[in-house]
Amino acid sequence: MIMCVPITSDGIVDPSWGRADSIAVAEVQDGKIVNWEVIEVSWSRLHDEGTPGSHHARVAKFLREHKVEVVVANHIGDGMVRMLDTMGLPARLGAVGDAKAALLAANLLS
């Protein structure tokens, strides 16, 4: 399963999803992370460029390009939640602390 989580430079879940600077994309198999890639997305800077719809489209494109199946985050705004629902992507919210541990805990819910 391919999962993603917003991540700070020190490996903690970034509390901002739509304004995250980096997203970790991980492949999880049998309850273990087998691949972990941190990608700089600069969404904090890009968030207010263009319309809200253009930012949602940017996020959707990222998720599709990386074949993400589950989004793990602390909080996601209502508009982004609707977008994820439309894409058929579950969001596991309330993630805090170490990003890898939070991602694995969310994997247990899948």
C-alpha positions as CSV (number, residue, x, y, z in Angstrom):
1,M,0.0,0.0,0.0
2,I,1.3,3.5,-0.9
3,M,0.7,6.0,1.9
4,C,1.8,9.6,2.4
5,V,2.2,12.0,5.3
6,P,3.3,15.6,5.6
7,I,6.6,15.8,7.3
8,T,8.9,18.4,9.0
9,S,12.6,18.5,8.5
10,D,13.1,16.6,11.8
11,G,10.8,13.7,10.9
12,I,7.7,14.8,12.7
13,V,4.2,14.9,11.2
14,D,3.7,18.4,9.9
15,P,0.4,19.7,11.3
16,S,-0.4,21.4,8.0
17,W,-1.4,19.2,5.1
18,G,-2.2,21.8,2.4
19,R,0.6,24.0,3.4
20,A,3.3,21.3,4.0
21,D,6.8,21.9,2.6
22,S,7.6,18.2,2.3
23,I,5.5,15.0,1.9
24,A,6.8,11.5,2.7
25,V,5.6,8.8,0.4
26,A,5.9,5.3,1.7
27,E,5.2,1.8,0.6
28,V,4.0,-0.3,3.4
29,Q,3.9,-4.1,3.2
30,D,3.0,-6.5,6.0
31,G,3.0,-3.7,8.6
32,K,6.5,-2.5,7.6
33,I,7.8,0.4,5.6
34,V,9.7,-1.0,2.7
35,N,10.2,2.3,0.8
36,W,10.3,5.9,2.2
37,E,10.9,9.0,0.1
38,V,10.6,12.6,1.3
39,I,9.6,14.9,-1.5
40,E,9.8,18.7,-1.3
41,V,6.4,20.1,-2.4
42,S,6.6,23.7,-1.2
43,W,2.9,23.8,-0.7
44,S,3.3,26.5,2.0
45,R,4.5,28.9,-0.7
46,L,2.3,27.6,-3.5
47,H,-0.9,27.5,-1.4
48,D,-2.0,31.1,-2.1
49,E,-0.9,31.2,-5.7
50,G,-3.9,31.0,-7.9
51,T,-7.4,29.8,-6.8
52,P,-8.2,27.3,-4.1
53,G,-9.2,24.9,-6.9
54,S,-5.8,25.2,-8.5
55,H,-4.1,24.3,-5.3
56,H,-6.4,21.3,-4.8
57,A,-5.6,20.3,-8.4
58,R,-1.9,20.5,-7.6
59,V,-2.3,18.2,-4.6
60,A,-4.5,15.8,-6.6
61,K,-1.9,15.6,-9.3
62,F,0.9,14.8,-6.8
63,L,-1.3,12.1,-5.2
64,R,-2.0,10.5,-8.6
65,E,1.6,10.7,-9.8
66,H,2.8,8.9,-6.7
67,K,-0.1,6.4,-6.7
68,V,-1.0,7.3,-3.1
69,E,-3.7,5.1,-1.7
70,V,-4.1,6.6,1.8
71,V,-3.3,10.1,3.1
72,V,-2.2,10.4,6.7
73,A,-2.3,13.8,8.3
74,N,-3.0,15.7,11.5
75,H,-5.7,17.9,10.0
76,I,-7.1,18.6,6.5
77,G,-9.5,21.4,5.6
78,D,-13.1,20.6,4.5
79,G,-12.5,21.4,0.8
80,M,-9.5,19.1,0.7
81,V,-11.4,16.3,2.5
82,R,-14.1,16.6,-0.2
83,M,-11.5,16.4,-2.9
84,L,-9.9,13.3,-1.4
85,D,-13.4,11.7,-1.1
86,T,-14.0,12.4,-4.7
87,M,-10.7,10.7,-5.6
88,G,-11.7,7.8,-3.4
89,L,-8.7,8.3,-1.1
90,P,-9.2,7.7,2.6
91,A,-7.7,10.2,5.0
92,R,-6.5,9.1,8.4
93,L,-6.5,12.2,10.5
94,G,-5.2,13.0,14.0
95,A,-1.6,11.9,13.2
96,V,1.0,13.4,15.5
97,G,4.7,12.8,16.5
98,D,7.1,10.7,14.6
99,A,6.0,10.5,10.9
100,K,7.0,6.9,10.3
101,A,5.3,5.7,13.5
102,A,2.1,7.7,12.7
103,L,2.0,6.2,9.2
104,L,2.4,2.7,10.5
105,A,-0.3,3.3,13.1
106,A,-2.6,4.6,10.4
107,N,-1.8,1.5,8.3
108,L,-3.4,-0.6,11.0
109,L,-6.7,1.2,10.4
110,S,-6.7,0.4,6.7
